[in-house]
Amino acid sequence: MDTTNAADKASLPKASIWDGASMTQDDMMLRDAVLVLDHDDNVIGSESKKNAHVFSPSQPRGVLHRAFSVFLFDEESGDLLLQKRAASKITFPNVWTNTCCSHPLHAMEPPEVDALAEVADGSVPGSKHAAIRKLEHELGIAAEDVPHSSFVFLTRMHYWAADTVTHGKMSPWGEHEIDFVLFVSVKGAKKRGLFFARPRPDEVDDVWWIGHDDLARELVIEGGDRLWSPWFRLIAKKWLLGEGGWWKDVKKICAGKPTRHDDFGTIHRFDPPREHFGGAGKAGRLLGNLVVTPVRKGNKELKQGAYGKVKIHQESKLSQLKRLDEVFAAMTLLYIKPLHSNLDHSSISATFNKSDLKFCDDILSKVSRSFAAVIRQLPPPMLVDVLIFYLVLRALDTVEDDMTAFSSVEVKIKHLIQFHKTALADPTWSMDGVGEGDERKLLQQFPKCHSVYADLSPDSRRIIADITARMANGMAEFVSKDLGQGTADIKEYNRYCHFVAGLVGEGLSRLFAASGHENASLASELHLSDQMGLFLQKTNIIRDYLEDYVDGRAFWPQKVWKKYSKSGDLGYFRHQHLAPNRTASLSCLNELITDALELAPDCLRYLSKLQCAEIFQFCAIPQIMAMATLEKCFDNQDVFTGVVKIRKGMSCKLILASKEVEGVHDTFSRLARKISRRSRTGDPSHARTLRACEAICEMTVRSSEMTNRSLTKVISICNYLAPVLIANCSTYLYMRRSALGDSAFPSLHQTQDVVVLAILFAAVVYLMSFGLMGFVVAGDSTFRQQHTLIPAAEMCVSKK
């Protein structure tokens, strides 16, 4: 059954097509985005081909990136097709090398990024897609002559080489790659000659079919006067030639049969021949003659993705302690007015298995400690509905996020689409080997979650299953996309946010209405529910620029950031040491923040429809946190060098403010005005930012009115307290006079007498000076909205 609704099935923009025929060598150096790697071949970002190949004092060996080397053999003769790189090539021109050597790119269709699981099983579909594209581009070899299934992946080689032979000792160019070696054999290729290979002049100067022994004499034994690429020399010397070399087993290898040469789990590392040392960065020995490095296992206790790989920008403890209002808020939330947990309510203990519910609560605290407390304060038993809803979606998200556990993207998509039919229908279903740390534990012990899920009301189960299915379909749509360079445009950006967050908002609204704590009409507020989710998700995406970029799955829309990136690469904004990059990155950041701010009025409209105090606070806390995060990120270059987070004391202050409508409105208004004041007149989004902030202020209670109301409360208390103090102090002094026998005021023999007299004096002065102010302020205090929240317990009493 298709569970995707009409809105979820909206058409997507077509993927852009790489057209090498229309680009010069310079164009490709600037526009092609290669895959930036860490030492263990994890994709951690992207870089323009030009920047990746620059050898300079600041990057002596360029930027480590992924490459592939194709060795194409004629099936009948067993000869290998070589090419001579064109003189017009910028790096390593005029050198003889293997059939084709180039790079997988980000943002290609079909995708050219291989997950580690695809490397581990030897399938490497992304590198094969790239090989097919470049064989056609460089040599005119048709895709039908080299189908995807005909390629065989053998191993990986990490090497570097300065292009000193063609550009001199101080060459500004070079290679630093982890190279995927691919074999392919084609029947009748050599006989067909130019009907098979038609070299492009600006890529290839010449081609040469050569046999094993001839190459050995040319390259190894006799040397000769030809120039050879350093990577080809390394591969030929270490693996290709000789009695036990790959070439001797080429027929068995290209038949796709397992051989002793299959080596997917190691990375072989080489320094180049001595003549390729140096360059503008004066690079010397790095890797040695031969280093074999097994692929390292991840730390299973860590969270998934790029968490922990980038810096978190935090203020010092001293700076936080200086903010006394936030310290007081933290103390209040911890000890005076903590969020109350309703998990021990009798209606919950009587309905759900105690042990299984405890597991769910414990795992919730581990996968989302801050969200756990907000869920527990919801009215019972609805809080269990929301708790399970969150854990089910977290489990689904863990499946979607794991980039290594599945043998292929197709297998992952199958698990996603079937998730609501397996995890939510089979009480024994679990999944092992997926996710990290506590997320993995959640999947391993999912039957305990199902036990609690099965005891929810039929309406709640139906809502959770529906949202899970639709979200899974959305995830499946995006999981096969190469998101290394972000989403295509605002439409796709919004669509992704709808699937992963907007649907959550819809599900929560339906659960709130089904519980009876909110009006039934709330379930039909689909637009406002969606906007609430988009506001939160866009805030996270904006804040997590660097984490997502390093993880190879970014979501900033290309239609926006490409206006500001001069290199055409999303990684351009990382280089904050360059003044032009800083200006452009802040302009891009501010446009995306403004786009998110335009959702805030709808979020406030949604909150205005809530009547249950606990549900209001549950919804208000993440919204108010998101607004504070956007204010913190606005025009802040720290976004591009780490993760920006609001202070813990500020978070406590915001939680306390979220208990009342006025507190939420005052916070939104105050933060919007701060953003408005910081918006630069030269910023391309300046006028739009001001309009967005003005719209928020129009929706909220003015800060002056809020202050007026707070002042009224304080003055009212003082107006009652002052007469009480006067009466008590006067009585005390009168009794002291009688005891001492004084005729008027008693003689001030003790410090206590002085203090009491001072309090009496202050109270009298206060009444004479400010006693009527409370009535004046109260009369002048008008509020745009009168919105009374009702605690769930009182709502139940009133319904009875």
C-alpha positions in Angstrom: 0.0 0.0 0.0 1.4 3.4 -0.9 1.4 5.5 2.3 2.8 8.7 0.7 0.2 11.5 0.5 -0.1 14.0 -2.3 2.0 16.7 -0.7 4.8 14.2 -0.2 4.8 13.3 -3.8 5.4 16.8 -5.2 7.7 16.7 -8.1 11.4 17.3 -7.6 13.8 19.4 -9.8 15.9 17.4 -12.2 19.5 16.7 -11.3 22.0 18.8 -13.1 24.1 17.0 -15.8 27.8 17.2 -16.0 28.8 18.2 -19.5 32.6 17.9 -20.0 32.3 18.7 -23.8 31.2 22.3 -22.9 34.0 22.9 -20.3 37.6 23.9 -20.7 40.4 22.5 -18.5 40.2 25.7 -16.5 36.4 25.3 -16.1 36.7 21.8 -14.8 39.5 22.8 -12.3 37.1 25.4 -10.9 33.7 23.7 -11.1 34.4 20.0 -10.4 34.1 19.2 -6.7 36.3 16.3 -5.7 35.7 14.2 -2.6 38.0 15.3 0.3 39.1 12.4 2.5 40.6 11.7 5.9 43.5 9.3 6.3 41.1 6.3 6.4 39.3 7.2 3.2 36.2 8.6 5.0 34.7 11.4 2.9 34.8 14.5 5.0 33.8 17.2 2.5 34.6 18.5 -0.9 36.9 20.9 -2.6 37.3 22.3 -6.1 39.6 20.3 -8.3 41.9 23.3 -8.5 42.3 23.8 -4.7 42.8 20.1 -4.1 45.7 20.0 -6.5 47.5 23.1 -5.4 50.9 22.4 -3.7 51.9 25.4 -1.6 53.6 26.1 1.7 50.3 26.1 3.5 49.3 22.7 1.9 52.6 21.1 0.8 50.8 18.0 -0.7 47.5 19.6 -1.7 44.3 18.1 -0.3 43.8 14.4 0.1 41.0 13.3 -2.2 39.5 10.3 -3.9 40.5 9.1 -7.4 40.1 6.1 -9.7 42.5 4.4 -12.2 40.9 2.3 -14.9 42.9 -0.5 -16.6 41.1 -1.5 -19.8 42.2 -4.8 -21.4 41.4 -6.3 -24.8 39.7 -9.6 -24.1 41.2 -11.5 -27.0 44.9 -10.3 -26.9 45.1 -9.4 -23.3 46.7 -6.1 -24.2 46.3 -3.0 -22.0 45.1 0.3 -23.4 47.3 3.2 -22.4 46.8 6.9 -23.0 49.2 9.9 -23.3 47.7 12.8 -21.4 47.2 15.9 -23.5 49.7 18.8 -23.5 46.8 21.1 -22.5 46.2 19.2 -19.2 47.1 21.4 -16.2 48.4 18.5 -14.0 50.8 15.9 -15.4 50.6 16.8 -19.1 52.4 14.8 -21.8 52.8 11.7 -19.6 51.9 8.1 -20.5 49.6 6.4 -18.0 46.8 3.8 -17.7 43.6 3.9 -19.7 41.8 6.5 -17.6 42.6 8.2 -14.3 40.3 10.9 -12.8 38.1 11.7 -9.9 34.6 10.8 -8.6 32.7 14.1 -8.0 30.1 15.4 -5.6 26.6 16.3 -6.7 26.6 13.9 -9.7 23.7 11.9 -11.1 24.1 8.9 -10.8 25.9 9.4 -7.5 29.7 8.9 -7.5 30.2 8.8 -3.7 30.9 5.3 -2.4 29.9 4.5 1.2 32.4 2.5 3.3 30.1 -0.5 3.2 30.3 -0.4 -0.7 34.1 -0.3 -0.5 34.2 -3.1 2.0 32.2 -5.4 -0.2 34.0 -4.3 -3.4 30.9 -3.0 -5.2 32.1 0.7 -5.4 29.2 1.8 -7.6 30.1 5.5 -7.3 33.6 5.0 -8.6 32.3 2.8 -11.5 29.8 5.5 -12.5 32.6 8.0 -12.5 34.8 5.7 -14.6 32.0 5.3 -17.2 31.6 9.1 -17.4 35.3 9.8 -17.9 36.0 6.9 -20.3 33.3 8.5 -22.6 34.6 12.0 -22.0 38.3 11.4 -22.5 38.4 8.5 -25.0 34.9 8.5 -26.5 34.3 4.9 -25.3 30.5 4.4 -25.2 28.8 3.4 -22.0 27.3 0.3 -23.5 30.8 -1.0 -24.3 31.8 -0.7 -20.6 28.6 -1.5 -18.6 28.7 -1.0 -14.8 28.7 -4.7 -14.2 31.9 -5.2 -16.2 34.2 -3.3 -13.8 36.1 -5.1 -11.1 37.5 -3.2 -8.1 40.8 -4.6 -6.7 42.3 -2.3 -4.0 43.1 1.2 -2.9 46.4 3.1 -3.1 47.3 6.2 -1.1 50.1 8.2 -2.8 51.2 11.8 -3.4 53.4 13.3 -6.1 54.5 16.9 -7.0 54.3 17.5 -10.7 58.0 18.5 -10.8 58.9 16.7 -14.0 56.7 18.9 -16.1 56.4 22.0 -14.0 59.8 22.2 -12.4 61.1 21.8 -8.8 58.8 24.4 -7.4 55.7 23.1 -9.2 52.4 24.6 -7.9 50.6 21.4 -8.9 50.5 17.8 -7.8 48.4 14.8 -6.8 47.5 13.5 -3.3 44.9 10.7 -3.7 43.5 7.5 -2.4 43.2 5.8 -5.8 40.6 3.0 -6.5 42.1 0.5 -9.0 39.5 -0.8 -11.5 39.9 -3.5 -14.1 37.7 -4.0 -17.1 38.0 -6.3 -20.2 36.2 -5.6 -23.5 35.7 -8.1 -26.3 37.0 -6.9 -29.7 38.2 -3.5 -28.4 41.6 -3.6 -30.1 40.3 -4.7 -33.4 37.7 -1.9 -33.5 40.5 0.7 -33.1 39.1 4.2 -33.5 35.6 2.8 -33.7 36.1 1.8 -30.0 38.2 4.7 -28.7 38.0 8.2 -30.1 40.2 10.4 -27.9 39.2 14.0 -27.2 42.2 16.2 -28.2 42.2 18.4 -25.1 42.3 15.3 -22.9 44.4 12.7 -24.8 47.2 13.1 -27.3 47.7 9.5 -28.1 46.6 5.9 -27.2 48.7 2.7 -27.3 47.7 -1.0 -27.0 50.6 -2.8 -25.2 51.3 -6.3 -24.1 52.7 -7.3 -20.7 56.3 -8.0 -21.8 56.5 -4.9 -23.9 55.4 -2.7 -21.0 57.9 -4.4 -18.7 60.7 -3.6 -21.1 59.5 0.0 -21.6 58.8 0.8 -18.0 60.8 -1.4 -15.8 63.7 -3.0 -17.6 64.9 -0.6 -20.2 63.5 2.6 -18.7 63.3 4.5 -22.1 62.7 8.2 -22.7 59.0 8.3 -22.2 57.4 10.2 -19.3 55.2 8.0 -17.1 52.7 9.1 -14.5 53.9 8.4 -10.9 50.7 6.6 -10.0 51.0 4.2 -13.0 54.7 3.5 -12.2 53.7 2.6 -8.6 50.9 0.3 -9.6 52.8 -1.4 -12.3 55.9 -2.0 -10.1 54.0 -3.2 -7.1 51.1 -5.2 -8.6 50.6 -5.2 -12.3 53.8 -6.8 -13.7 55.8 -9.9 -12.8 55.1 -13.5 -12.5 52.6 -13.1 -9.6 51.1 -9.8 -10.9 47.6 -8.9 -11.6 48.1 -9.0 -15.4 48.8 -12.8 -15.3 45.3 -13.4 -13.8 43.5 -10.7 -15.8 41.0 -13.1 -17.4 40.0 -14.5 -14.0 39.9 -11.1 -12.4 37.7 -9.6 -15.2 35.4 -12.6 -15.1 34.4 -11.4 -11.6 35.6 -14.5 -9.9 37.2 -14.1 -6.4 41.0 -14.1 -6.6 43.9 -13.7 -4.2 44.3 -10.1 -5.6 41.0 -8.9 -4.1 42.0 -6.5 -1.3 39.1 -4.2 -0.3 39.9 -3.9 3.4 43.4 -2.3 3.2 44.9 1.0 1.9 48.3 0.6 0.4 50.4 3.8 1.0 53.4 4.9 -1.1 55.7 7.9 -1.4 56.4 8.8 -5.0 59.7 8.3 -6.9 62.3 10.8 -5.7 62.0 13.1 -8.7 58.4 13.8 -7.6 59.4 15.1 -4.1 59.4 18.9 -3.6 57.0 21.3 -5.4 56.0 24.7 -4.0 55.4 23.2 -0.6 58.9 21.5 -0.6 57.2 18.2 0.4 59.4 15.3 1.5 58.9 11.7 2.6 55.5 11.0 4.2 54.3 7.4 3.6 57.4 5.3 2.9 58.0 2.8 0.2 55.1 0.6 1.1 52.7 0.9 4.1 49.6 -1.3 4.3 47.0 0.1 6.6 43.9 -1.9 7.5 40.7 0.1 7.6 40.1 1.2 11.2 36.9 0.4 13.0 34.8 3.2 14.4 34.4 3.9 18.1 31.0 2.2 18.8 30.5 4.4 21.8 30.4 7.6 19.7 27.4 9.0 18.1 26.8 8.7 14.3 28.0 11.0 11.6 30.5 13.8 12.1 29.6 14.3 15.8 32.9 15.0 17.7 34.9 15.7 14.6 34.5 19.4 14.6 35.0 22.1 17.2 32.2 23.2 19.5 32.3 26.9 20.2 31.6 27.5 23.9 32.0 30.4 26.2 34.4 30.0 29.1 32.9 28.9 32.5 33.9 32.3 34.0 32.0 34.1 31.2 28.9 32.0 32.0 29.2 32.6 35.7 29.3 36.3 35.2 25.7 36.2 33.9 24.0 36.1 37.2 20.5 36.0 35.7 21.4 32.8 33.9 23.0 31.3 37.0 19.9 32.1 39.0 17.7 30.5 36.2 19.9 27.3 36.3 19.5 27.1 40.0 15.8 27.7 39.8 15.3 25.0 37.2 17.5 22.5 39.0 16.3 23.0 42.6 13.3 25.3 42.9 11.1 24.8 39.8 12.3 21.7 38.0 10.3 20.2 35.2 7.9 17.8 36.8 7.9 14.2 35.6 4.5 12.5 35.2 6.0 9.1 34.3 5.1 7.6 37.7 1.4 8.5 37.3 -0.9 5.6 38.3 -2.6 5.6 34.9 0.7 4.8 33.3 1.9 2.2 35.7 -1.5 0.4 35.3 -1.3 0.3 31.5 2.3 -0.4 30.5 4.9 -3.1 31.3 7.1 -1.5 34.0 10.4 -3.0 32.9 9.9 -2.2 29.2 8.8 1.3 29.9 11.8 1.9 32.1 14.1 0.8 29.2 12.3 3.2 26.9 12.7 6.1 29.4 16.4 5.2 30.0 17.3 5.0 26.3 15.4 8.2 25.7 17.6 9.9 28.3 20.7 8.6 26.5 19.8 9.4 22.9 18.3 12.8 23.8 18.9 13.9 27.4 17.4 17.4 26.9 14.3 16.3 25.1 13.6 13.6 27.7 12.7 16.0 30.5 10.4 18.0 28.2 8.5 14.8 27.3 8.1 13.6 30.9 6.3 16.8 31.9 3.5 16.1 29.4 0.1 15.0 30.8 -0.3 11.2 31.4 -0.8 8.9 29.6 -0.2 11.0 26.5 3.5 11.4 27.4 4.0 7.7 26.7 2.5 8.2 23.2 5.0 11.0 22.5 7.9 9.1 24.1 7.3 6.1 21.8 6.7 8.3 18.8 10.1 9.9 19.4 11.9 6.5 19.9 10.4 5.0 16.8 11.5 7.9 14.6 14.9 7.9 16.3 15.3 4.2 15.4 14.2 5.0 11.8 16.7 7.9 11.6 19.5 5.6 12.9 18.9 3.2 9.9 18.9 6.2 7.6 22.1 7.8 9.0 24.3 4.7 9.0 26.6 4.9 6.0 28.5 1.7 6.5 26.1 -1.1 7.7 24.3 -1.9 4.5 25.7 -3.7 1.5 24.1 -1.2 -0.9 21.9 1.9 -1.0 19.1 -0.4 -2.4 19.3 -2.6 0.7 19.0 0.4 3.0 16.1 1.8 1.0 14.3 -1.6 1.4 14.8 -1.5 5.1 13.5 2.1 5.4 10.4 1.5 3.3 9.5 -1.7 5.2 10.3 -0.3 8.6 6.7 0.4 9.7 5.7 -3.1 8.5 8.5 -4.8 10.4 9.4 -2.8 13.5 5.9 -1.8 14.2 4.1 -5.0 13.2 6.4 -7.7 14.5 6.9 -7.7 18.3 10.1 -9.7 17.9 11.8 -7.5 15.3 15.2 -6.0 16.0 18.3 -5.0 14.1 21.9 -5.5 14.9 25.1 -3.9 13.6 23.4 -0.6 12.7 24.1 2.7 14.3 26.6 3.6 17.0 26.4 3.5 20.8 23.0 4.0 22.3 21.3 4.3 18.9 22.6 0.8 18.1 21.3 -0.5 21.5 17.9 1.0 20.7 17.6 -1.1 17.5 19.0 -4.2 19.2 16.4 -4.1 22.0 13.6 -2.7 20.0 11.1 -5.4 21.1 10.9 -3.5 24.4 9.7 -0.4 22.6 7.3 -2.5 20.6 5.8 -3.9 23.9 5.0 -0.3 25.0 3.8 0.7 21.5 1.4 -2.3 21.5 -0.3 -1.0 24.6 -1.0 2.5 23.2 -4.5 3.4 22.1 -5.4 2.3 18.5 -5.6 6.0 17.5 -2.1 6.6 18.7 -0.7 3.5 17.1 -2.4 4.4 13.8 -0.9 8.0 13.9 2.6 6.8 14.7 2.6 4.1 12.0 1.3 6.5 9.4 3.9 9.2 10.1 6.7 6.6 10.3 5.8 5.2 6.9 5.6 8.6 5.2 8.9 9.7 6.8 10.6 6.5 5.7 9.4 7.0 2.1 10.8 10.5 2.2 14.2 9.3 3.6 14.3 6.7 0.9 13.9 9.4 -1.7 16.9 11.3 -0.4 19.2 8.5 0.8 20.3 7.7 -2.8 21.1 11.3 -3.6 24.6 12.7 -3.4 24.2 15.5 -0.8 27.9 16.3 -0.5 27.1 19.7 -2.0 23.7 20.2 -0.4 20.2 20.1 -1.7 19.5 21.5 -5.2 17.3 24.5 -4.3 14.8 25.9 -1.8 12.1 23.6 -3.0 14.2 20.4 -2.4 15.5 22.0 0.9 11.9 22.5 2.1 10.9 19.0 0.9 13.7 17.4 2.9 12.8 19.4 6.0 9.1 18.4 5.6 10.0 14.7 5.6 12.3 14.7 8.6 10.6 17.4 10.7 7.4 18.7 9.2 5.8 15.3 9.5 6.8 15.1 13.1 4.9 18.3 13.7 1.8 16.8 12.0 2.1 13.6 14.1 2.3 15.5 17.3 -0.7 17.7 16.5 -2.7 14.6 15.8 -1.6 12.9 19.0 -2.5 16.1 21.0 -5.9 16.1 19.5 -6.5 12.4 19.9 -5.6 12.7 23.6 -8.5 15.1 24.3 -6.1 17.7 25.8 -6.4 19.9 22.7 -9.3 20.7 20.4 -9.9 18.1 17.6 -9.4 20.9 15.1 -5.7 21.0 15.9 -5.2 17.7 13.9 -6.2 19.5 10.7 -3.7 22.4 11.2 -1.3 20.7 8.7 0.3 23.8 7.4 1.1 25.3 10.8 2.3 21.9 12.1 4.6 21.6 9.1 6.0 25.1 9.6 6.8 24.4 13.2 8.9 21.4 12.1 10.6 23.3 9.3 11.6 26.1 11.6 13.4 23.6 13.9 15.0 21.6 11.2 16.3 24.6 9.2 17.8 26.0 12.4 19.7 22.7 12.9 20.8 22.6 9.3 22.1 26.2 9.5 24.0 25.6 12.8 25.4 22.3 11.6 27.0 23.5 8.4 30.5 22.2 9.2 29.4 18.9 10.8 27.2 18.0 7.9 29.9 19.1 5.3 32.5 16.9 7.0 30.0 14.0 7.2 29.5 14.3 3.4 25.7 14.9 3.7 25.0 18.6 3.6 21.6 20.3 3.1 22.3 24.0 2.4 20.5 24.7 -0.9 22.8 25.1 -3.8 20.5 27.8 -5.3 21.4 30.0 -2.3 25.1 29.2 -1.5 26.3 29.1 -5.1 25.5 32.9 -5.3 28.2 33.5 -2.7 30.8 30.7 -3.3 33.4 31.9 -5.9 34.8 28.4 -6.2 31.4 26.8 -6.8 32.1 24.5 -3.8 30.2 24.4 -0.5 33.6 24.0 1.3 34.5 27.5 0.1 33.0 29.0 3.3 35.4 27.0 5.6 38.3 29.2 4.6 37.6 32.0 7.1 41.3 33.2 7.0 40.5 34.8 3.7 38.6 38.2 3.9 36.5 37.7 0.7 35.4 34.3 2.0 34.3 35.7 5.3 32.2 38.4 3.7 30.6 36.0 1.3 30.0 33.3 3.9 28.2 35.7 6.3 26.0 36.9 3.5 25.0 33.4 2.6 24.5 32.5 6.3 22.3 35.6 6.9 20.1 34.7 3.9 19.4 31.2 5.2 18.7 32.5 8.7 16.3 35.1 7.2 14.6 32.2 5.3 14.1 30.4 8.6 12.9 33.6 10.5 10.1 34.0 8.0 8.6 30.8 9.5 8.5 32.2 13.1 5.1 34.0 12.8 3.4 30.7 11.8 5.1 29.0 14.8 3.6 31.6 17.1 0.2 31.2 15.5 0.4 27.4 16.2 1.3 28.1 19.9 -1.6 30.4 20.2 -4.0 27.6 19.4 -2.8 25.4 22.3 -4.8 25.4 25.6 -3.0 22.8 27.7 -0.2 24.3 29.7 2.0 21.2 29.6 1.6 20.8 25.8 2.3 24.5 25.3 5.6 24.3 27.1 6.5 21.1 25.3 6.0 22.8 22.0 7.4 26.2 23.1 10.7 25.0 24.5 12.2 23.8 21.1 10.8 26.8 19.3 12.3 29.3 21.7 15.6 27.5 21.7 15.7 27.6 17.9 15.0 31.3 17.9 17.9 31.8 20.3 20.2 29.7 18.2 19.3 31.7 15.1 20.1 34.9 16.9 23.4 33.4 18.1 24.3 32.2 14.6 23.3 35.4 12.8 26.3 37.2 11.1 28.6 34.8 13.2 31.6 33.4 11.3 32.0 30.7 14.0 29.3 28.8 12.2 32.0 28.0 9.5 34.7 26.8 11.9 32.7 24.7 14.4 29.3 24.2 16.0 27.7 27.3 17.7 25.6 26.5 20.7 23.7 28.7 23.2 24.9 28.8 26.8 23.4 26.3 29.2 22.4 29.1 31.6 20.6 30.7 28.6 18.8 27.4 27.9 17.6 27.3 31.5 16.4 30.9 31.3 14.5 30.1 28.1 12.9 27.0 29.6 11.5 29.1 32.5 10.3 31.7 30.0 8.4 29.0 28.0 5.8 28.4 30.7 3.7 31.4 29.7 2.6 32.9 26.4 4.0 36.3 27.4 7.4 34.9 28.2 7.6 33.2 24.8 6.4 36.3 23.0 8.8 38.6 24.9 11.7 36.3 24.0 10.9 36.1 20.3 10.4 39.9 20.2 13.6 40.6 22.0 15.7 38.2 19.9 14.2 39.5 16.7 15.1 43.1 17.6 18.7 42.0 18.4 18.9 40.4 14.9 17.4 43.5 13.3 20.0 45.7 15.1 22.9 43.5 13.9 21.8 43.3 10.3 24.3 45.2 8.1 23.0 47.6 5.5 25.4 46.2 2.9 24.1 42.7 3.5 22.2 41.4 0.4 19.4 40.1 2.6 19.3 43.3 4.9 15.8 44.5 3.8 14.3 41.0 3.9 15.8 40.4 7.3 14.3 43.6 8.7 10.9 42.6 7.3 11.1 39.1 8.9 12.0 40.6 12.3 9.2 43.2 12.0 6.7 40.4 11.3 7.8 38.6 14.5 7.5 41.8 16.6 4.0 42.4 15.2 3.0 38.9 16.3 4.4 39.2 19.8 3.7 41.1 23.0 5.9 44.2 23.1 8.8 44.0 25.5 7.7 47.2 27.2 4.3 45.7 27.8 5.9 42.6 29.3 8.2 44.7 31.4 5.1 46.7 32.5 3.3 43.6 33.6 6.3 42.3 35.5 6.8 45.7 37.1 3.1 45.7 38.1 3.5 42.4 39.9 6.5 43.6 41.8 4.9 46.9 42.8 1.7 45.1 43.9 3.7 42.9 46.2 5.6 45.8 47.6 2.3 47.7 48.2 1.1 44.9 50.4 4.4 44.3 52.0 5.1 47.9 53.0 2.2 48.4 55.4 2.9 45.0 57.0 6.5 46.1 57.6 5.5 49.5 59.0 3.0 47.9 61.4 5.5 45.2 62.6 8.5 47.6 62.9 6.4 50.2 64.8 5.1 47.5 67.2 8.6 46.3 67.8 10.0 49.8 68.5 7.0 50.7 70.8 7.6 47.6 72.9 11.4 48.4 73.1 10.5 51.9 74.3 8.3 50.5 77.0 10.9 48.1 78.1 13.6 50.8 78.3 11.4 53.5 79.8 12.0 56.0 77.0 9.4 58.7 76.4 9.6 58.8 72.6 11.6 56.5 70.3 13.8 54.1 72.3 17.5 54.8 72.6 19.3 52.7 69.9 21.3 50.4 72.2 21.5 47.4 69.8 22.2 46.9 66.1 18.9 45.1 65.7 17.1 48.3 66.8 19.0 50.3 64.1 18.0 47.8 61.4 14.4 47.8 62.4 14.3 51.6 62.3 15.9 51.6 58.9 13.3 49.2 57.5 10.5 51.4 59.0 11.9 54.5 57.4 12.3 52.8 54.0 8.8 51.4 54.0 7.3 54.9 54.9 9.3 56.5 52.1 8.2 53.9 49.6 4.5 54.3 50.4 4.8 58.1 50.1 6.8 58.0 46.9 5.5 54.9 44.9 2.4 53.7 46.7 0.1 54.7 43.9 2.3 53.6 41.0 0.9 50.1 40.9 -2.5 51.4 40.0 -1.2 53.7 37.4 0.9 51.0 35.7 -1.8 48.5 35.9 -4.3 50.9 34.3 -1.8 51.6 31.4 -0.9 47.9 30.9 -2.6 46.6 27.8 -1.9 43.3 26.0 -2.6 42.4 22.5 -3.5 38.8 23.4 -5.4 37.4 26.3 -4.4 33.7 26.3 -4.9 31.6 29.5 -3.2 28.2 29.6 -4.9 25.5 31.7 -2.9 22.7 33.4 -4.0 19.2 32.3 -5.1 18.3 35.8 -7.6 21.2 35.9 -8.8 20.4 32.3 -9.7 16.9 33.5 -11.6 18.2 36.5 -13.5 20.7 34.4 -14.5 17.9 31.9 -15.8 15.8 34.7 
